[in-house]
Amino acid sequence: MKKEVVIVFLHYSYSSYLLQLRDFEPSIDCPGQWGTFGGGVEKNETIDSAVYRELLEELHYVPPSTRKIRTYTTDNLVCHSFCCDLKVPLSDLVLSEGLDMGLFTMDEILSERLYSQKYNKHFPMAHILIEYFKDLFDFIALAR
């Protein structure tokens, strides 16, 4: 059975994106790398409910709405990607999972090495997310 997850591209007017520096736990995917917020879809949970639950758990944030972008499927994973506007200042968010969070521009994300203010050093982007971000940036460009 394939694992089903949701990821959310949180943004301020598509100019900067909020990412999470993942824990260094070897048991999680992409430890010590920058990633999006999101997580596994629980049994008997809708995909939309999973998006809102994950954002509430990880940031104490409930967006006014989300927009489905695309579903990616591999041999063992189904990944539903969403985007939503951040409608609150960063100071209103509470990071409950991960080591750090930061806002990054498209160019910074595509550089694949992002700076953590908290740790005063660069960490890599989760490699698979680079392709997902490229798809998102293409989607945005076509929509404008």
C-alpha positions as CSV (number, residue, x, y, z in Angstrom):
1,M,0.0,0.0,0.0
2,K,1.3,3.4,-0.9
3,K,1.9,6.1,1.7
4,E,-0.3,9.1,1.1
5,V,0.9,12.6,2.1
6,V,0.0,16.3,1.6
7,I,2.5,19.1,1.2
8,V,1.7,22.8,1.3
9,F,3.4,25.7,-0.4
10,L,2.7,28.6,2.0
11,H,3.5,32.0,0.4
12,Y,3.2,35.7,0.7
13,S,1.8,36.8,-2.7
14,Y,4.0,34.1,-4.5
15,S,7.1,36.2,-3.7
16,S,8.4,34.3,-0.7
17,Y,7.7,30.8,0.6
18,L,7.7,29.5,4.1
19,L,9.8,26.4,4.6
20,Q,10.6,24.2,7.6
21,L,14.1,22.9,8.5
22,R,13.4,19.3,9.3
23,D,14.7,17.6,12.4
24,F,17.8,15.5,12.3
25,E,15.9,12.3,13.2
26,P,17.2,9.5,11.0
27,S,13.7,7.9,11.0
28,I,12.1,10.7,9.0
29,D,12.4,11.6,5.3
30,C,15.0,14.2,4.5
31,P,16.4,14.8,8.0
32,G,18.3,18.1,8.4
33,Q,16.9,19.5,5.1
34,W,14.5,22.3,4.2
35,G,11.0,21.1,3.3
36,T,7.4,22.2,3.1
37,F,4.9,21.8,5.8
38,G,2.6,18.8,5.6
39,G,2.5,15.1,6.4
40,G,0.7,11.9,6.2
41,V,-3.0,11.5,5.5
42,E,-4.6,9.5,8.3
43,K,-7.0,6.6,7.9
44,N,-10.5,7.8,7.1
45,E,-9.3,11.4,6.6
46,T,-9.9,13.4,3.5
47,I,-7.0,15.1,1.7
48,D,-8.3,18.5,2.4
49,S,-8.8,17.7,6.1
50,A,-5.2,16.5,6.2
51,V,-3.9,19.8,4.9
52,Y,-5.7,21.8,7.5
53,R,-4.8,19.4,10.3
54,E,-1.1,19.4,9.4
55,L,-0.9,23.2,9.3
56,L,-2.7,23.5,12.6
57,E,-0.4,20.9,14.2
58,E,2.9,22.2,12.7
59,L,2.3,26.0,12.7
60,H,-0.9,26.7,14.7
61,Y,-2.3,28.2,11.5
62,V,-5.5,27.6,9.6
63,P,-5.5,29.3,6.2
64,P,-8.7,30.8,4.8
65,S,-8.4,28.5,1.8
66,T,-6.1,26.2,-0.1
67,R,-5.6,25.4,-3.7
68,K,-4.7,21.9,-5.0
69,I,-1.8,22.0,-7.4
70,R,-1.0,18.5,-8.4
71,T,-0.7,14.9,-7.2
72,Y,2.7,13.1,-7.6
73,T,2.8,9.3,-7.6
74,T,5.9,7.1,-7.2
75,D,6.2,3.4,-6.5
76,N,5.5,3.8,-2.8
77,L,4.1,7.4,-2.4
78,V,1.2,9.5,-3.4
79,C,1.9,13.2,-2.7
80,H,-0.8,15.8,-3.0
81,S,0.5,19.3,-3.3
82,F,-1.4,22.4,-2.3
83,C,-0.6,26.1,-2.1
84,C,-2.1,28.8,0.1
85,D,-1.5,32.5,1.0
86,L,-0.1,33.3,4.4
87,K,-2.5,35.9,5.8
88,V,-0.7,36.4,9.1
89,P,2.7,37.7,10.1
90,L,5.4,35.2,10.9
91,S,5.3,36.3,14.5
92,D,1.8,34.8,14.7
93,L,3.0,31.3,13.7
94,V,4.2,28.8,16.3
95,L,6.7,26.2,14.9
96,S,5.7,22.9,16.5
97,E,7.6,20.6,14.3
98,G,11.1,21.0,12.9
99,L,14.2,22.9,13.9
100,D,13.6,26.3,12.1
101,M,11.4,28.0,9.6
102,G,12.2,30.7,7.1
103,L,10.9,32.7,4.2
104,F,12.7,32.2,0.9
105,T,12.4,33.6,-2.6
106,M,12.1,31.5,-5.8
107,D,15.8,32.2,-6.6
108,E,16.9,31.1,-3.1
109,I,14.8,27.9,-3.3
110,L,16.3,27.1,-6.8
111,S,19.8,27.5,-5.3
112,E,19.0,24.3,-3.3
113,R,20.9,25.6,-0.2
114,L,19.0,27.7,2.2
115,Y,20.2,29.7,5.2
116,S,19.0,29.1,8.7
117,Q,19.0,32.3,10.8
118,K,18.7,30.1,14.0
119,Y,21.7,27.9,13.2
120,N,23.7,30.6,11.2
121,K,24.5,28.2,8.4
122,H,23.1,26.8,5.1
123,F,21.2,23.5,4.8
124,P,20.2,21.7,1.6
125,M,16.7,21.6,0.2
126,A,15.0,18.2,0.1
127,H,15.9,17.2,-3.4
128,I,12.5,15.9,-4.5
129,L,11.0,19.3,-3.5
130,I,13.1,21.1,-6.1
131,E,11.1,19.4,-8.9
132,Y,7.8,20.2,-7.1
133,F,8.7,23.8,-6.7
134,K,9.7,24.1,-10.4
135,D,6.2,22.7,-11.2
136,L,4.7,25.3,-8.9
137,F,6.6,28.1,-10.4
138,D,5.6,27.0,-13.9
139,F,2.0,26.8,-12.7
140,I,2.1,30.3,-11.3
141,A,3.7,31.7,-14.5
142,L,1.0,30.2,-16.7
143,A,-1.8,31.5,-14.4
144,R,-0.6,35.1,-14.7
